[in-house]
Amino acid sequence: MFGSFARVRETIKHFDKLFLLEYPDLETVRRRIAGRKGGYGEHPDELARILSYVEPYQNKLRQAGAEVIDCTLPLDQIVNSIESRLLRV
């Protein structure tokens, strides 16, 4: 799920499992956004707004029981981690 910060609580109740693909720190988020060209977050005020939402959004998902996965891992490791967690009963 990806979307509006304001609707997280309404949306998460529709899922059996939640995964939070998390960056290890805000500096990593800042570098990833700065590396994109021509999108939202390119201007300093947009970037500041994005960064202000990261921790509260992650905290809401953690409180809802999301399983945290480091999104800086290689894609195959992220997929394997999600698959193995989905197969756990």
Backbone as XML, in Angstrom:
<?xml version="1.0"?>
<chain id="A" units="angstrom">
  <residue number="1" name="MET">
    <atom name="N" x="0.851" y="-1.158" z="0.000"/>
    <atom name="CA" x="0.000" y="0.000" z="0.000"/>
    <atom name="C" x="0.895" y="1.216" z="0.000"/>
  </residue>
  <residue number="2" name="PHE">
    <atom name="N" x="0.506" y="2.176" z="-0.726"/>
    <atom name="CA" x="1.227" y="3.440" z="-0.728"/>
    <atom name="C" x="0.179" y="4.503" z="-0.941"/>
  </residue>
  <residue number="3" name="GLY">
    <atom name="N" x="0.235" y="5.546" z="-0.170"/>
    <atom name="CA" x="-0.775" y="6.571" z="-0.405"/>
    <atom name="C" x="-0.859" y="7.573" z="0.702"/>
  </residue>
  <residue number="4" name="SER">
    <atom name="N" x="-2.020" y="8.117" z="0.823"/>
    <atom name="CA" x="-2.276" y="9.233" z="1.700"/>
    <atom name="C" x="-2.009" y="8.901" z="3.166"/>
  </residue>
  <residue number="5" name="PHE">
    <atom name="N" x="-1.205" y="9.712" z="3.769"/>
    <atom name="CA" x="-0.884" y="9.594" z="5.186"/>
    <atom name="C" x="-2.153" y="9.673" z="6.031"/>
  </residue>
  <residue number="6" name="ALA">
    <atom name="N" x="-3.075" y="10.515" z="5.636"/>
    <atom name="CA" x="-4.286" y="10.741" z="6.418"/>
    <atom name="C" x="-5.203" y="9.519" z="6.446"/>
  </residue>
  <residue number="7" name="ARG">
    <atom name="N" x="-5.108" y="8.641" z="5.447"/>
    <atom name="CA" x="-6.034" y="7.519" z="5.354"/>
    <atom name="C" x="-5.423" y="6.188" z="5.777"/>
  </residue>
  <residue number="8" name="VAL">
    <atom name="N" x="-4.256" y="6.215" z="6.387"/>
    <atom name="CA" x="-3.588" y="4.971" z="6.780"/>
    <atom name="C" x="-4.477" y="4.140" z="7.686"/>
  </residue>
  <residue number="9" name="ARG">
    <atom name="N" x="-5.009" y="4.717" z="8.711"/>
    <atom name="CA" x="-5.815" y="3.955" z="9.685"/>
    <atom name="C" x="-7.048" y="3.328" z="9.041"/>
  </residue>
  <residue number="10" name="GLU">
    <atom name="N" x="-7.654" y="4.037" z="8.105"/>
    <atom name="CA" x="-8.828" y="3.498" z="7.424"/>
    <atom name="C" x="-8.462" y="2.320" z="6.529"/>
  </residue>
  <residue number="11" name="THR">
    <atom name="N" x="-7.306" y="2.387" z="5.923"/>
    <atom name="CA" x="-6.914" y="1.420" z="4.913"/>
    <atom name="C" x="-6.332" y="0.148" z="5.498"/>
  </residue>
  <residue number="12" name="ILE">
    <atom name="N" x="-5.513" y="0.254" z="6.527"/>
    <atom name="CA" x="-4.787" y="-0.924" z="7.016"/>
    <atom name="C" x="-5.691" y="-2.013" z="7.573"/>
  </residue>
  <residue number="13" name="LYS">
    <atom name="N" x="-6.865" y="-1.662" z="7.989"/>
    <atom name="CA" x="-7.765" y="-2.669" z="8.550"/>
    <atom name="C" x="-8.237" y="-3.683" z="7.501"/>
  </residue>
  <residue number="14" name="HIS">
    <atom name="N" x="-7.993" y="-3.408" z="6.240"/>
    <atom name="CA" x="-8.415" y="-4.296" z="5.160"/>
    <atom name="C" x="-7.355" y="-5.344" z="4.799"/>
  </residue>
  <residue number="15" name="PHE">
    <atom name="N" x="-6.243" y="-5.351" z="5.506"/>
    <atom name="CA" x="-5.143" y="-6.259" z="5.199"/>
    <atom name="C" x="-4.885" y="-7.220" z="6.352"/>
  </residue>
  <residue number="16" name="ASP">
    <atom name="N" x="-4.514" y="-8.449" z="6.011"/>
    <atom name="CA" x="-4.146" y="-9.438" z="7.021"/>
    <atom name="C" x="-2.712" y="-9.254" z="7.488"/>
  </residue>
  <residue number="17" name="LYS">
    <atom name="N" x="-1.840" y="-8.810" z="6.599"/>
    <atom name="CA" x="-0.419" y="-8.587" z="6.909"/>
    <atom name="C" x="-0.012" y="-7.230" z="6.379"/>
  </residue>
  <residue number="18" name="LEU">
    <atom name="N" x="0.847" y="-6.580" z="7.129"/>
    <atom name="CA" x="1.396" y="-5.290" z="6.700"/>
    <atom name="C" x="2.914" y="-5.373" z="6.700"/>
  </residue>
  <residue number="19" name="PHE">
    <atom name="N" x="3.504" y="-4.810" z="5.685"/>
    <atom name="CA" x="4.957" y="-4.722" z="5.601"/>
    <atom name="C" x="5.330" y="-3.270" z="5.418"/>
  </residue>
  <residue number="20" name="LEU">
    <atom name="N" x="6.314" y="-2.846" z="6.160"/>
    <atom name="CA" x="6.834" y="-1.491" z="6.046"/>
    <atom name="C" x="8.215" y="-1.583" z="5.419"/>
  </residue>
  <residue number="21" name="LEU">
    <atom name="N" x="8.323" y="-1.129" z="4.172"/>
    <atom name="CA" x="9.618" y="-1.064" z="3.505"/>
    <atom name="C" x="10.252" y="0.246" z="3.936"/>
  </residue>
  <residue number="22" name="GLU">
    <atom name="N" x="11.195" y="0.119" z="4.839"/>
    <atom name="CA" x="11.700" y="1.282" z="5.559"/>
    <atom name="C" x="13.134" y="1.631" z="5.172"/>
  </residue>
  <residue number="23" name="TYR">
    <atom name="N" x="13.371" y="2.919" z="4.978"/>
    <atom name="CA" x="14.740" y="3.414" z="4.841"/>
    <atom name="C" x="15.346" y="3.499" z="6.234"/>
  </residue>
  <residue number="24" name="PRO">
    <atom name="N" x="16.664" y="3.273" z="6.360"/>
    <atom name="CA" x="17.278" y="3.248" z="7.688"/>
    <atom name="C" x="17.316" y="4.610" z="8.384"/>
  </residue>
  <residue number="25" name="ASP">
    <atom name="N" x="17.270" y="5.701" z="7.617"/>
    <atom name="CA" x="17.319" y="7.027" z="8.236"/>
    <atom name="C" x="16.835" y="8.087" z="7.248"/>
  </residue>
  <residue number="26" name="LEU">
    <atom name="N" x="16.558" y="9.276" z="7.762"/>
    <atom name="CA" x="16.042" y="10.349" z="6.909"/>
    <atom name="C" x="17.065" y="10.840" z="5.891"/>
  </residue>
  <residue number="27" name="GLU">
    <atom name="N" x="18.345" y="10.743" z="6.210"/>
    <atom name="CA" x="19.367" y="11.170" z="5.249"/>
    <atom name="C" x="19.324" y="10.289" z="3.999"/>
  </residue>
  <residue number="28" name="THR">
    <atom name="N" x="19.079" y="9.005" z="4.175"/>
    <atom name="CA" x="18.951" y="8.099" z="3.031"/>
    <atom name="C" x="17.729" y="8.476" z="2.196"/>
  </residue>
  <residue number="29" name="VAL">
    <atom name="N" x="16.635" y="8.792" z="2.851"/>
    <atom name="CA" x="15.427" y="9.235" z="2.143"/>
    <atom name="C" x="15.742" y="10.504" z="1.357"/>
  </residue>
  <residue number="30" name="ARG">
    <atom name="N" x="16.414" y="11.441" z="2.001"/>
    <atom name="CA" x="16.763" y="12.712" z="1.362"/>
    <atom name="C" x="17.610" y="12.469" z="0.110"/>
  </residue>
  <residue number="31" name="ARG">
    <atom name="N" x="18.612" y="11.601" z="0.221"/>
    <atom name="CA" x="19.484" y="11.314" z="-0.931"/>
    <atom name="C" x="18.714" y="10.648" z="-2.070"/>
  </residue>
  <residue number="32" name="ARG">
    <atom name="N" x="17.815" y="9.723" z="-1.721"/>
    <atom name="CA" x="17.041" y="9.039" z="-2.765"/>
    <atom name="C" x="16.142" y="10.019" z="-3.509"/>
  </residue>
  <residue number="33" name="ILE">
    <atom name="N" x="15.497" y="10.905" z="-2.787"/>
    <atom name="CA" x="14.608" y="11.879" z="-3.431"/>
    <atom name="C" x="15.427" y="12.880" z="-4.238"/>
  </residue>
  <residue number="34" name="ALA">
    <atom name="N" x="16.546" y="13.309" z="-3.703"/>
    <atom name="CA" x="17.397" y="14.274" z="-4.401"/>
    <atom name="C" x="17.959" y="13.691" z="-5.700"/>
  </residue>
  <residue number="35" name="GLY">
    <atom name="N" x="18.086" y="12.384" z="-5.758"/>
    <atom name="CA" x="18.615" y="11.736" z="-6.949"/>
    <atom name="C" x="17.623" y="11.659" z="-8.100"/>
  </residue>
  <residue number="36" name="ARG">
    <atom name="N" x="16.360" y="11.920" z="-7.830"/>
    <atom name="CA" x="15.345" y="11.908" z="-8.891"/>
    <atom name="C" x="15.328" y="13.265" z="-9.570"/>
  </residue>
  <residue number="37" name="LYS">
    <atom name="N" x="14.975" y="13.274" z="-10.800"/>
    <atom name="CA" x="14.881" y="14.537" z="-11.539"/>
    <atom name="C" x="13.443" y="14.771" z="-11.998"/>
  </residue>
  <residue number="38" name="GLY">
    <atom name="N" x="12.967" y="15.978" z="-11.741"/>
    <atom name="CA" x="11.687" y="16.399" z="-12.297"/>
    <atom name="C" x="10.436" y="15.910" z="-11.599"/>
  </residue>
  <residue number="39" name="GLY">
    <atom name="N" x="10.517" y="15.462" z="-10.374"/>
    <atom name="CA" x="9.316" y="14.997" z="-9.688"/>
    <atom name="C" x="9.061" y="15.762" z="-8.407"/>
  </residue>
  <residue number="40" name="TYR">
    <atom name="N" x="7.984" y="15.384" z="-7.739"/>
    <atom name="CA" x="7.666" y="16.014" z="-6.463"/>
    <atom name="C" x="8.794" y="15.715" z="-5.484"/>
  </residue>
  <residue number="41" name="GLY">
    <atom name="N" x="9.245" y="16.741" z="-4.803"/>
    <atom name="CA" x="10.352" y="16.614" z="-3.877"/>
    <atom name="C" x="11.621" y="17.260" z="-4.414"/>
  </residue>
  <residue number="42" name="GLU">
    <atom name="N" x="11.567" y="17.689" z="-5.654"/>
    <atom name="CA" x="12.730" y="18.328" z="-6.277"/>
    <atom name="C" x="13.025" y="19.684" z="-5.628"/>
  </residue>
  <residue number="43" name="HIS">
    <atom name="N" x="11.992" y="20.409" z="-5.260"/>
    <atom name="CA" x="12.173" y="21.718" z="-4.635"/>
    <atom name="C" x="12.307" y="21.538" z="-3.122"/>
  </residue>
  <residue number="44" name="PRO">
    <atom name="N" x="13.116" y="22.369" z="-2.473"/>
    <atom name="CA" x="13.389" y="22.210" z="-1.039"/>
    <atom name="C" x="12.139" y="22.168" z="-0.160"/>
  </residue>
  <residue number="45" name="ASP">
    <atom name="N" x="11.135" y="22.976" z="-0.465"/>
    <atom name="CA" x="9.923" y="22.963" z="0.371"/>
    <atom name="C" x="9.156" y="21.652" z="0.209"/>
  </residue>
  <residue number="46" name="GLU">
    <atom name="N" x="9.158" y="21.083" z="-0.998"/>
    <atom name="CA" x="8.509" y="19.797" z="-1.217"/>
    <atom name="C" x="9.265" y="18.685" z="-0.482"/>
  </residue>
  <residue number="47" name="LEU">
    <atom name="N" x="10.578" y="18.729" z="-0.571"/>
    <atom name="CA" x="11.402" y="17.737" z="0.117"/>
    <atom name="C" x="11.174" y="17.794" z="1.624"/>
  </residue>
  <residue number="48" name="ALA">
    <atom name="N" x="11.137" y="18.989" z="2.165"/>
    <atom name="CA" x="10.901" y="19.145" z="3.605"/>
    <atom name="C" x="9.548" y="18.560" z="4.000"/>
  </residue>
  <residue number="49" name="ARG">
    <atom name="N" x="8.558" y="18.762" z="3.160"/>
    <atom name="CA" x="7.232" y="18.229" z="3.463"/>
    <atom name="C" x="7.246" y="16.702" z="3.456"/>
  </residue>
  <residue number="50" name="ILE">
    <atom name="N" x="7.884" y="16.108" z="2.458"/>
    <atom name="CA" x="7.992" y="14.648" z="2.396"/>
    <atom name="C" x="8.688" y="14.120" z="3.643"/>
  </residue>
  <residue number="51" name="LEU">
    <atom name="N" x="9.814" y="14.722" z="3.984"/>
    <atom name="CA" x="10.592" y="14.252" z="5.132"/>
    <atom name="C" x="9.814" y="14.382" z="6.442"/>
  </residue>
  <residue number="52" name="SER">
    <atom name="N" x="8.952" y="15.383" z="6.528"/>
    <atom name="CA" x="8.167" y="15.554" z="7.757"/>
    <atom name="C" x="7.135" y="14.442" z="7.943"/>
  </residue>
  <residue number="53" name="TYR">
    <atom name="N" x="6.775" y="13.744" z="6.869"/>
    <atom name="CA" x="5.790" y="12.672" z="6.950"/>
    <atom name="C" x="6.395" y="11.296" z="7.204"/>
  </residue>
  <residue number="54" name="VAL">
    <atom name="N" x="7.675" y="11.119" z="6.915"/>
    <atom name="CA" x="8.270" y="9.782" z="6.941"/>
    <atom name="C" x="8.143" y="9.114" z="8.307"/>
  </residue>
  <residue number="55" name="GLU">
    <atom name="N" x="8.676" y="9.711" z="9.340"/>
    <atom name="CA" x="8.663" y="9.064" z="10.656"/>
    <atom name="C" x="7.249" y="8.858" z="11.207"/>
  </residue>
  <residue number="56" name="PRO">
    <atom name="N" x="6.357" y="9.858" z="11.152"/>
    <atom name="CA" x="4.994" y="9.598" z="11.646"/>
    <atom name="C" x="4.284" y="8.479" z="10.871"/>
  </residue>
  <residue number="57" name="TYR">
    <atom name="N" x="4.490" y="8.420" z="9.569"/>
    <atom name="CA" x="3.883" y="7.380" z="8.743"/>
    <atom name="C" x="4.421" y="6.005" z="9.143"/>
  </residue>
  <residue number="58" name="GLN">
    <atom name="N" x="5.736" y="5.918" z="9.279"/>
    <atom name="CA" x="6.344" y="4.657" z="9.686"/>
    <atom name="C" x="5.875" y="4.243" z="11.076"/>
  </residue>
  <residue number="59" name="ASN">
    <atom name="N" x="5.772" y="5.187" z="11.979"/>
    <atom name="CA" x="5.306" y="4.880" z="13.335"/>
    <atom name="C" x="3.872" y="4.351" z="13.338"/>
  </residue>
  <residue number="60" name="LYS">
    <atom name="N" x="3.011" y="4.944" z="12.515"/>
    <atom name="CA" x="1.631" y="4.460" z="12.433"/>
    <atom name="C" x="1.592" y="3.014" z="11.945"/>
  </residue>
  <residue number="61" name="LEU">
    <atom name="N" x="2.402" y="2.718" z="10.953"/>
    <atom name="CA" x="2.413" y="1.349" z="10.435"/>
    <atom name="C" x="2.988" y="0.373" z="11.450"/>
  </residue>
  <residue number="62" name="ARG">
    <atom name="N" x="4.041" y="0.782" z="12.158"/>
    <atom name="CA" x="4.602" y="-0.088" z="13.211"/>
    <atom name="C" x="3.558" y="-0.366" z="14.289"/>
  </residue>
  <residue number="63" name="GLN">
    <atom name="N" x="2.860" y="0.689" z="14.718"/>
    <atom name="CA" x="1.836" y="0.530" z="15.752"/>
    <atom name="C" x="0.713" y="-0.396" z="15.297"/>
  </residue>
  <residue number="64" name="ALA">
    <atom name="N" x="0.480" y="-0.439" z="13.998"/>
    <atom name="CA" x="-0.560" y="-1.310" z="13.446"/>
    <atom name="C" x="-0.059" y="-2.738" z="13.251"/>
  </residue>
  <residue number="65" name="GLY">
    <atom name="N" x="1.212" y="-2.985" z="13.585"/>
    <atom name="CA" x="1.751" y="-4.337" z="13.500"/>
    <atom name="C" x="2.500" y="-4.653" z="12.218"/>
  </residue>
  <residue number="66" name="ALA">
    <atom name="N" x="2.864" y="-3.647" z="11.466"/>
    <atom name="CA" x="3.605" y="-3.891" z="10.225"/>
    <atom name="C" x="4.953" y="-4.523" z="10.527"/>
  </residue>
  <residue number="67" name="GLU">
    <atom name="N" x="5.343" y="-5.450" z="9.676"/>
    <atom name="CA" x="6.652" y="-6.073" z="9.781"/>
    <atom name="C" x="7.631" y="-5.224" z="8.965"/>
  </residue>
  <residue number="68" name="VAL">
    <atom name="N" x="8.712" y="-4.818" z="9.598"/>
    <atom name="CA" x="9.657" y="-3.880" z="8.986"/>
    <atom name="C" x="10.685" y="-4.629" z="8.148"/>
  </residue>
  <residue number="69" name="ILE">
    <atom name="N" x="10.901" y="-4.109" z="6.941"/>
    <atom name="CA" x="11.908" y="-4.646" z="6.032"/>
    <atom name="C" x="12.760" y="-3.480" z="5.548"/>
  </residue>
  <residue number="70" name="ASP">
    <atom name="N" x="14.060" y="-3.659" z="5.595"/>
    <atom name="CA" x="14.999" y="-2.634" z="5.135"/>
    <atom name="C" x="14.911" y="-2.537" z="3.612"/>
  </residue>
  <residue number="71" name="CYS">
    <atom name="N" x="14.421" y="-1.429" z="3.105"/>
    <atom name="CA" x="14.211" y="-1.296" z="1.665"/>
    <atom name="C" x="15.496" y="-0.977" z="0.902"/>
  </residue>
  <residue number="72" name="THR">
    <atom name="N" x="16.615" y="-0.889" z="1.599"/>
    <atom name="CA" x="17.878" y="-0.691" z="0.889"/>
    <atom name="C" x="18.516" y="-2.026" z="0.502"/>
  </residue>
  <residue number="73" name="LEU">
    <atom name="N" x="17.899" y="-3.133" z="0.919"/>
    <atom name="CA" x="18.384" y="-4.458" z="0.537"/>
    <atom name="C" x="18.147" y="-4.669" z="-0.958"/>
  </residue>
  <residue number="74" name="PRO">
    <atom name="N" x="18.884" y="-5.577" z="-1.569"/>
    <atom name="CA" x="18.607" y="-5.909" z="-2.967"/>
    <atom name="C" x="17.173" y="-6.419" z="-3.117"/>
  </residue>
  <residue number="75" name="LEU">
    <atom name="N" x="16.573" y="-6.149" z="-4.263"/>
    <atom name="CA" x="15.172" y="-6.480" z="-4.493"/>
    <atom name="C" x="14.867" y="-7.954" z="-4.242"/>
  </residue>
  <residue number="76" name="ASP">
    <atom name="N" x="15.732" y="-8.856" z="-4.674"/>
    <atom name="CA" x="15.449" y="-10.273" z="-4.468"/>
    <atom name="C" x="15.379" y="-10.621" z="-2.981"/>
  </residue>
  <residue number="77" name="GLN">
    <atom name="N" x="16.181" y="-9.964" z="-2.149"/>
    <atom name="CA" x="16.126" y="-10.209" z="-0.707"/>
    <atom name="C" x="14.838" y="-9.668" z="-0.098"/>
  </residue>
  <residue number="78" name="ILE">
    <atom name="N" x="14.383" y="-8.531" z="-0.589"/>
    <atom name="CA" x="13.119" y="-7.959" z="-0.107"/>
    <atom name="C" x="11.966" y="-8.899" z="-0.464"/>
  </residue>
  <residue number="79" name="VAL">
    <atom name="N" x="11.945" y="-9.359" z="-1.704"/>
    <atom name="CA" x="10.888" y="-10.275" z="-2.139"/>
    <atom name="C" x="10.921" y="-11.559" z="-1.329"/>
  </residue>
  <residue number="80" name="ASN">
    <atom name="N" x="12.096" y="-12.135" z="-1.145"/>
    <atom name="CA" x="12.216" y="-13.366" z="-0.351"/>
    <atom name="C" x="11.748" y="-13.155" z="1.083"/>
  </residue>
  <residue number="81" name="SER">
    <atom name="N" x="12.082" y="-12.011" z="1.650"/>
    <atom name="CA" x="11.666" y="-11.715" z="3.016"/>
    <atom name="C" x="10.145" y="-11.637" z="3.122"/>
  </residue>
  <residue number="82" name="ILE">
    <atom name="N" x="9.524" y="-10.964" z="2.171"/>
    <atom name="CA" x="8.062" y="-10.854" z="2.184"/>
    <atom name="C" x="7.424" y="-12.227" z="1.992"/>
  </residue>
  <residue number="83" name="GLU">
    <atom name="N" x="7.930" y="-12.969" z="1.016"/>
    <atom name="CA" x="7.361" y="-14.301" z="0.761"/>
    <atom name="C" x="7.480" y="-15.203" z="1.985"/>
  </residue>
  <residue number="84" name="SER">
    <atom name="N" x="8.635" y="-15.207" z="2.619"/>
    <atom name="CA" x="8.810" y="-16.087" z="3.788"/>
    <atom name="C" x="7.907" y="-15.658" z="4.933"/>
  </residue>
  <residue number="85" name="ARG">
    <atom name="N" x="7.679" y="-14.383" z="5.085"/>
    <atom name="CA" x="6.802" y="-13.902" z="6.160"/>
    <atom name="C" x="5.335" y="-14.206" z="5.847"/>
  </residue>
  <residue number="86" name="LEU">
    <atom name="N" x="4.979" y="-14.199" z="4.573"/>
    <atom name="CA" x="3.606" y="-14.535" z="4.197"/>
    <atom name="C" x="3.314" y="-16.014" z="4.415"/>
  </residue>
  <residue number="87" name="LEU">
    <atom name="N" x="4.340" y="-16.836" z="4.292"/>
    <atom name="CA" x="4.142" y="-18.282" z="4.449"/>
    <atom name="C" x="4.113" y="-18.712" z="5.911"/>
  </residue>
  <residue number="88" name="ARG">
    <atom name="N" x="4.596" y="-17.833" z="6.800"/>
    <atom name="CA" x="4.531" y="-18.139" z="8.247"/>
    <atom name="C" x="3.092" y="-18.131" z="8.699"/>
  </residue>
  <residue number="89" name="VAL">
    <atom name="N" x="2.766" y="-19.047" z="9.529"/>
    <atom name="CA" x="1.391" y="-19.080" z="10.069"/>
    <atom name="C" x="1.416" y="-18.812" z="11.542"/>
  </residue>
</chain>
